[in-house]
Amino acid sequence: MLRDGDGSGFWSRELTTLSELLLQVGNQHAARLLSLVQDADAVAPEPGGQTRAVTLRVRPIFLDLFRPADLEAIAAQMDKMMSIGDGPRHEVTVAAMLADPFAKPELGGAGTLTIQLREAIADALHPVRSYDLPQVCRAFGLDDGEGEEAHYSKRAYVRSRISHYTQDQLHELGVQVVEEHYLPQLWGLLQVLAGKRSGVGSTFKNLIFAADGPKPELVLADAVSNTIEIVANAQFCLVYDRPLGDSGLTWADLVTWWRETHAPTDVNDRTAANELYYRLLRSLDAGRIASPEPGPETLMFQTYVALLKDQGFQLPALVPQVYLHYDPYTRAQRKAVGPLPRQRMDFLMLLRGRRRLVIEIDGVQHYAIEGKASPRLYAQMVAEDRELYLAGYEVVRFGGDEFRSSDDARGMLREFFERLLTAHGYLSENQQGTSPS
């Protein structure tokens, strides 16, 4: 299956061994991704070279499932499996399968994923013996039937019982089926669907953030297209209004935007990054009493920037002081409760797959009045979190008490961000707790 670019034989059964190695180190996710690989090829190192380039070929629908951390994990096990002495290291990428002019074309059009899920569930249950199939289907909550019907066509037997299922119902059934009757195609489709179902569904338009003065006053300039306009205090805030790609908003994206829109001509990326850093820093810990120790927001931002310097600017940007909405009325003027009491988020990360992570640092004012715990304030805070969750955001909270010691806070925050970025596939496990020499 895996062959060198020069056509010589290379790894006929090694993908199975590779999956077993991934399972041994506890990386079931990467092992299952590997089961989606239809074909693979490798390019031998140049004379004296130390890197073998390996390309995994998968169906186009599965391309986005392979995250950088997954490819690094697969490469690490390839190194372990193939290295004899000082053997070459592997660099793994993923690409679409090469076109086969004789192959049946991919399904297309509306309902494609639903159709493919239905077919994949039927395929997963096909190896079950025909006289056992009715009982197996009953166990999954499907309508009863006779063995004779199943004997005529096992796939048709399953299809007829799920032909009316919605996509959500197929997803629920598929999750049960794939654990007992594993089929790579079904597992991959479930992962694709999970990615489509997560994150924020609305289209990204702009980001209003990092105010270092009076808060911006916003109006709905066009209610049809939901266009926001800043009518006052625009000079104190930043507005990022470029299209957001599938990879989210990286620090590199933000630096490029700053260099092209705010920095002097011919400024390089390093200088632009430093300028942007100090500009964002000015928006943090507003109203805090002057102190030689940095405030919690500053500590968090500085810790993340240190991680960016170690791991690269392709990590997601940590965007401070992001305005979620604007309420033109004060609480005294408003006769009814507004749509969302929280107008500004401490930090926001726009991750791949339309995932949006809100990070809040809770001082005593979030849960107490004059030093006394307030159930009302706490209830208001969790109600706001529920609204954000229902809108597709994830919320992570830190308590102000965690920042009493700057040194302890930096260590805690570094560990948090490394684990967060590993969980979302931006870092591999062996990059945690490390920095380039």
VMD Tcl script that draws the C-alpha trace (Angstrom):
set ca {
  {0.00 0.00 0.00}
  {2.81 2.42 0.90}
  {5.40 2.73 -1.84}
  {8.44 4.80 -2.70}
  {8.15 7.42 -5.40}
  {10.62 5.41 -7.52}
  {8.16 2.49 -7.72}
  {10.09 0.02 -5.56}
  {8.14 -1.99 -2.99}
  {7.79 -0.30 0.40}
  {5.73 -1.27 3.44}
  {3.15 -3.78 2.21}
  {1.58 -4.43 5.63}
  {3.18 -1.73 7.77}
  {0.06 0.42 8.16}
  {-1.42 -2.30 10.38}
  {1.76 -2.31 12.47}
  {1.69 1.47 12.60}
  {-1.88 1.45 13.91}
  {-0.86 -1.03 16.62}
  {2.02 1.23 17.68}
  {-0.32 4.21 17.93}
  {-2.69 2.19 20.09}
  {0.21 1.13 22.33}
  {1.01 4.79 23.08}
  {-2.68 5.48 23.75}
  {-3.43 7.46 20.59}
  {-6.61 5.75 19.41}
  {-7.68 8.86 17.49}
  {-4.61 8.80 15.22}
  {-4.94 5.03 14.79}
  {-8.51 5.43 13.61}
  {-7.51 8.25 11.28}
  {-4.94 5.91 9.78}
  {-7.71 3.43 9.01}
  {-9.19 6.04 6.64}
  {-6.07 5.96 4.47}
  {-6.83 4.43 1.08}
  {-3.33 4.64 -0.32}
  {0.01 6.20 0.52}
  {3.33 6.93 -1.08}
  {6.76 8.03 0.04}
  {9.65 9.92 -1.50}
  {13.07 8.58 -0.54}
  {15.49 11.08 1.01}
  {17.94 12.91 -1.20}
  {21.50 11.54 -0.99}
  {22.71 12.49 2.46}
  {19.23 13.64 3.45}
  {17.54 12.73 6.71}
  {13.83 13.12 5.91}
  {11.47 10.79 4.01}
  {8.33 12.57 2.82}
  {5.20 10.42 3.19}
  {1.82 11.34 1.72}
  {-1.32 9.64 3.03}
  {-4.14 9.49 0.46}
  {-7.71 9.74 1.74}
  {-11.12 10.57 0.35}
  {-11.53 14.37 0.01}
  {-14.31 14.47 2.61}
  {-11.83 13.24 5.27}
  {-8.95 15.65 4.55}
  {-9.81 18.16 7.29}
  {-9.91 15.44 9.97}
  {-6.11 15.13 9.89}
  {-4.75 17.82 12.21}
  {-1.04 18.76 12.41}
  {-0.69 17.02 15.78}
  {-2.16 13.79 14.33}
  {0.30 13.82 11.43}
  {3.18 14.43 13.84}
  {2.05 11.49 15.99}
  {1.90 9.22 12.92}
  {5.34 10.41 11.80}
  {6.81 9.72 15.26}
  {5.63 6.12 15.12}
  {6.94 5.75 11.56}
  {10.34 6.86 12.88}
  {10.11 4.25 15.62}
  {9.00 1.50 13.26}
  {11.44 2.10 10.41}
  {14.56 3.48 12.06}
  {17.54 1.19 12.23}
  {20.43 3.04 13.82}
  {20.32 6.56 12.42}
  {17.58 5.97 9.87}
  {15.70 8.82 8.17}
  {12.95 10.71 9.94}
  {9.49 10.99 8.41}
  {7.47 14.03 7.44}
  {3.82 13.09 6.94}
  {1.23 15.02 4.96}
  {-2.28 14.17 3.81}
  {-3.77 14.62 0.35}
  {-6.82 13.62 -1.63}
  {-6.85 10.26 -3.37}
  {-5.61 10.30 -6.93}
  {-8.48 10.34 -9.40}
  {-9.49 6.95 -10.79}
  {-11.29 7.32 -14.15}
  {-12.98 3.95 -13.64}
  {-14.16 4.59 -10.09}
  {-17.75 5.35 -9.20}
  {-18.08 9.14 -8.68}
  {-18.57 10.55 -5.21}
  {-22.13 11.27 -4.14}
  {-22.96 14.95 -4.49}
  {-25.71 17.45 -3.88}
  {-27.99 18.12 -0.97}
  {-28.28 15.39 1.62}
  {-24.95 13.81 0.66}
  {-23.74 13.26 4.20}
  {-27.09 11.81 5.28}
  {-27.08 9.39 2.34}
  {-23.49 8.33 2.99}
  {-24.19 7.81 6.70}
  {-27.15 5.57 5.85}
  {-25.03 3.53 3.41}
  {-22.10 3.30 5.82}
  {-24.31 1.97 8.65}
  {-25.66 -0.70 6.29}
  {-22.10 -1.56 5.23}
  {-20.92 -1.78 8.85}
  {-23.64 -4.32 9.67}
  {-23.20 -6.30 6.46}
  {-20.62 -8.75 7.92}
  {-23.23 -9.90 10.49}
  {-24.68 -13.30 9.51}
  {-28.11 -12.96 7.91}
  {-29.93 -15.06 10.54}
  {-28.33 -12.96 13.33}
  {-29.04 -9.60 11.70}
  {-32.65 -9.14 12.95}
  {-31.54 -9.64 16.55}
  {-28.56 -7.29 16.12}
  {-30.81 -4.61 14.60}
  {-33.33 -5.00 17.42}
  {-30.52 -4.37 19.91}
  {-29.90 -1.03 18.19}
  {-33.58 -0.11 18.43}
  {-34.49 -0.83 14.79}
  {-37.80 -2.32 13.68}
  {-38.15 -6.08 13.88}
  {-38.07 -8.37 10.86}
  {-37.57 -11.95 9.67}
  {-34.33 -13.76 8.91}
  {-35.61 -14.57 5.43}
  {-35.79 -10.87 4.59}
  {-32.26 -10.35 5.88}
  {-31.03 -13.37 3.92}
  {-32.31 -11.85 0.65}
  {-30.23 -8.66 1.14}
  {-28.60 -7.66 4.41}
  {-27.91 -4.11 3.26}
  {-31.48 -3.64 2.07}
  {-32.73 -5.01 5.39}
  {-30.86 -2.29 7.30}
  {-31.62 0.48 4.79}
  {-35.35 -0.14 4.92}
  {-35.34 0.41 8.68}
  {-33.40 3.69 8.65}
  {-34.60 5.21 5.35}
  {-36.72 7.75 7.26}
  {-34.05 8.63 9.84}
  {-32.95 12.24 10.14}
  {-29.27 13.15 10.16}
  {-29.34 13.50 13.95}
  {-30.92 10.05 14.31}
  {-28.38 8.53 11.94}
  {-25.57 10.15 13.92}
  {-26.89 8.70 17.19}
  {-27.28 5.24 15.65}
  {-23.92 5.41 13.88}
  {-22.08 6.17 17.12}
  {-23.55 2.99 18.64}
  {-22.90 0.83 15.58}
  {-19.30 1.89 14.96}
  {-18.19 0.89 18.46}
  {-19.36 -2.71 17.98}
  {-18.94 -3.04 14.21}
  {-16.05 -0.76 13.34}
  {-15.96 0.51 9.78}
  {-13.45 3.28 8.91}
  {-15.84 4.91 6.46}
  {-18.60 5.17 9.08}
  {-16.25 6.47 11.77}
  {-14.87 9.10 9.40}
  {-18.32 10.31 8.36}
  {-19.33 10.62 12.02}
  {-16.24 12.78 12.66}
  {-17.09 14.99 9.67}
  {-20.64 15.40 10.94}
  {-19.43 16.17 14.47}
  {-17.21 18.93 13.04}
  {-20.13 20.43 11.14}
  {-22.38 20.31 14.20}
  {-19.89 22.04 16.53}
  {-18.82 25.64 16.74}
  {-20.72 28.80 15.87}
  {-23.03 28.57 12.88}
  {-23.26 32.27 12.04}
  {-20.89 33.83 9.53}
  {-17.93 35.80 10.91}
  {-18.07 39.50 9.97}
  {-15.83 41.52 12.22}
  {-14.07 41.59 15.55}
  {-14.20 44.74 17.72}
  {-11.59 44.46 20.45}
  {-8.83 45.90 22.63}
  {-10.40 49.25 23.56}
  {-7.86 51.32 25.49}
  {-10.26 54.19 26.26}
  {-14.02 54.77 26.42}
  {-16.04 51.85 25.11}
  {-17.10 52.06 21.46}
  {-20.68 53.02 20.71}
  {-22.20 50.76 18.09}
  {-25.32 50.96 15.97}
  {-27.00 48.49 13.67}
  {-26.39 50.29 10.37}
  {-28.15 47.67 8.24}
  {-30.63 45.39 10.00}
  {-31.05 43.21 6.89}
  {-27.38 42.27 6.59}
  {-26.68 42.72 10.31}
  {-24.00 45.35 9.63}
  {-22.52 47.08 12.68}
  {-21.12 50.61 12.61}
  {-19.04 52.37 15.28}
  {-20.44 55.88 15.78}
  {-18.28 57.03 18.71}
  {-14.91 56.20 20.29}
  {-13.73 54.23 17.26}
  {-10.23 55.61 17.78}
  {-9.87 53.67 21.02}
  {-10.60 50.19 19.66}
  {-9.40 47.84 16.92}
  {-11.58 46.24 14.25}
  {-10.55 43.08 12.38}
  {-12.88 42.65 9.40}
  {-11.06 40.26 7.08}
  {-12.62 36.92 6.04}
  {-12.05 34.11 8.49}
  {-10.70 30.89 6.97}
  {-11.29 27.32 8.11}
  {-8.16 27.53 10.27}
  {-9.68 30.30 12.41}
  {-7.70 33.40 13.37}
  {-4.00 32.82 14.00}
  {-1.51 35.22 15.55}
  {0.19 35.31 12.12}
  {-3.09 36.48 10.56}
  {-3.45 39.22 13.16}
  {0.16 40.37 12.73}
  {-0.25 40.53 8.93}
  {-3.44 42.57 9.33}
  {-1.71 44.98 11.72}
  {1.33 45.38 9.45}
  {-0.86 46.14 6.42}
  {-3.35 48.46 8.14}
  {-1.66 50.13 11.14}
  {2.12 49.87 10.89}
  {4.42 52.20 8.93}
  {5.39 51.13 5.42}
  {8.10 48.46 5.05}
  {7.83 47.26 8.65}
  {8.73 43.57 8.92}
  {6.62 40.95 10.70}
  {8.76 40.91 13.84}
  {8.45 44.67 14.34}
  {4.73 44.55 13.54}
  {4.25 41.73 16.07}
  {5.97 43.78 18.77}
  {3.87 46.86 17.97}
  {0.66 44.83 18.07}
  {1.67 43.20 21.35}
  {2.18 46.54 23.12}
  {-1.04 47.94 21.66}
  {-3.07 44.98 22.94}
  {-1.32 45.17 26.29}
  {-2.72 48.68 26.81}
  {-6.29 47.34 26.80}
  {-5.73 44.93 29.72}
  {-6.53 45.28 33.43}
  {-8.36 48.57 32.92}
  {-9.20 50.34 36.17}
  {-6.82 48.22 38.22}
  {-4.95 49.98 41.01}
  {-1.32 50.58 40.02}
  {0.97 47.82 41.25}
  {4.50 46.55 40.49}
  {2.96 43.12 39.85}
  {1.14 42.58 36.52}
  {-2.63 42.15 36.66}
  {-4.34 38.82 35.87}
  {-5.23 39.77 32.28}
  {-1.69 40.96 31.61}
  {-0.23 37.79 33.10}
  {-2.44 35.65 30.90}
  {-1.58 37.56 27.74}
  {2.17 37.66 28.46}
  {2.22 33.92 29.16}
  {0.48 33.15 25.89}
  {2.80 35.44 23.90}
  {5.78 33.59 25.40}
  {4.21 30.36 24.10}
  {3.81 31.93 20.65}
  {7.51 32.81 20.61}
  {8.38 29.20 21.44}
  {5.93 27.38 19.19}
  {5.31 29.75 16.27}
  {2.81 32.32 15.06}
  {0.48 29.74 13.46}
  {-1.15 29.16 16.83}
  {-4.56 30.82 17.38}
  {-4.51 34.46 18.42}
  {-5.56 35.26 21.98}
  {-7.71 38.34 21.34}
  {-8.35 40.58 24.37}
  {-11.39 42.63 25.33}
  {-13.77 41.52 22.58}
  {-17.16 43.21 22.32}
  {-19.97 40.69 22.01}
  {-22.75 43.24 21.57}
  {-23.56 46.83 22.45}
  {-26.47 47.95 24.60}
  {-27.16 51.66 23.99}
  {-29.17 51.94 27.21}
  {-27.83 52.02 30.72}
  {-29.33 49.68 33.30}
  {-31.16 52.65 34.81}
  {-32.76 53.54 31.47}
  {-33.71 49.99 30.54}
  {-37.15 48.87 31.72}
  {-36.55 45.22 30.79}
  {-33.48 43.00 30.92}
  {-31.31 43.23 27.79}
  {-30.50 40.34 25.47}
  {-27.12 39.61 27.07}
  {-25.84 41.38 30.20}
  {-22.22 40.65 29.24}
  {-21.08 43.15 26.63}
  {-17.38 42.32 26.56}
  {-15.34 39.13 26.85}
  {-11.94 39.13 28.55}
  {-10.37 36.99 25.82}
  {-11.56 35.18 22.71}
  {-9.85 32.52 20.57}
  {-11.24 31.77 17.10}
  {-10.22 28.16 16.51}
  {-10.50 25.99 13.42}
  {-13.88 24.51 12.61}
  {-15.74 27.69 13.70}
  {-15.01 26.93 17.35}
  {-14.95 30.00 19.55}
  {-13.43 29.83 23.01}
  {-14.18 32.54 25.57}
  {-11.78 32.96 28.51}
  {-12.97 34.91 31.53}
  {-11.05 35.92 34.66}
  {-13.42 36.33 37.60}
  {-12.56 38.92 40.21}
  {-14.54 39.25 43.42}
  {-16.96 41.65 41.70}
  {-18.28 38.70 39.67}
  {-19.67 36.84 42.68}
  {-19.74 39.18 45.70}
  {-21.07 42.56 46.78}
  {-18.99 44.47 49.34}
  {-17.09 41.29 50.14}
  {-20.21 39.18 50.73}
  {-21.08 36.31 48.41}
  {-24.03 37.14 46.14}
  {-26.15 34.26 44.79}
  {-27.79 36.77 42.45}
  {-24.49 37.76 40.82}
  {-23.45 34.12 40.51}
  {-26.79 33.18 38.92}
  {-26.45 36.06 36.46}
  {-22.96 34.90 35.50}
  {-23.96 31.29 34.82}
  {-27.04 32.45 32.91}
  {-24.77 34.49 30.63}
  {-22.55 31.43 30.13}
  {-25.60 29.39 29.10}
  {-26.52 31.98 26.48}
  {-23.00 31.87 25.07}
  {-23.05 28.07 25.04}
  {-26.34 27.99 23.17}
  {-24.86 30.44 20.65}
  {-22.02 27.97 20.01}
  {-19.28 29.40 22.25}
  {-17.22 27.49 24.80}
  {-16.46 29.29 28.07}
  {-13.46 28.72 30.36}
  {-13.25 30.60 33.66}
  {-10.33 31.41 35.95}
  {-10.72 32.64 39.50}
  {-8.92 35.80 40.53}
  {-7.38 33.95 43.48}
  {-5.34 31.84 41.04}
  {-3.27 34.94 40.22}
  {-2.05 35.84 43.72}
  {1.44 34.58 42.85}
  {2.71 35.71 39.45}
  {5.18 32.83 39.17}
  {2.58 30.20 40.06}
  {0.07 31.80 37.68}
  {2.52 31.73 34.78}
  {3.19 28.02 35.29}
  {-0.51 27.24 35.62}
  {-1.39 29.27 32.51}
  {1.41 27.77 30.41}
  {0.19 24.27 31.26}
  {-3.42 25.23 30.50}
  {-2.63 26.69 27.07}
  {-0.39 23.76 26.11}
  {-3.07 21.24 27.05}
  {-5.76 23.30 25.30}
  {-3.78 23.56 22.07}
  {-2.89 19.87 22.18}
  {-6.55 18.94 22.63}
  {-7.44 21.04 19.57}
  {-4.61 19.60 17.48}
  {-2.31 22.63 17.27}
  {0.46 21.03 19.33}
  {1.56 17.43 19.63}
  {1.97 15.82 23.05}
  {5.75 15.89 22.81}
  {5.64 19.69 22.36}
  {4.13 20.22 25.80}
  {6.57 21.70 28.28}
  {9.21 22.23 25.58}
  {10.64 25.19 23.76}
  {13.06 25.34 20.84}
  {16.71 25.55 21.83}
}
mol new
graphics top color blue
foreach p $ca { graphics top sphere $p radius 0.5 }
foreach p [lrange $ca 0 end-1] q [lrange $ca 1 end] { graphics top cylinder $p $q radius 0.2 }
display resetview
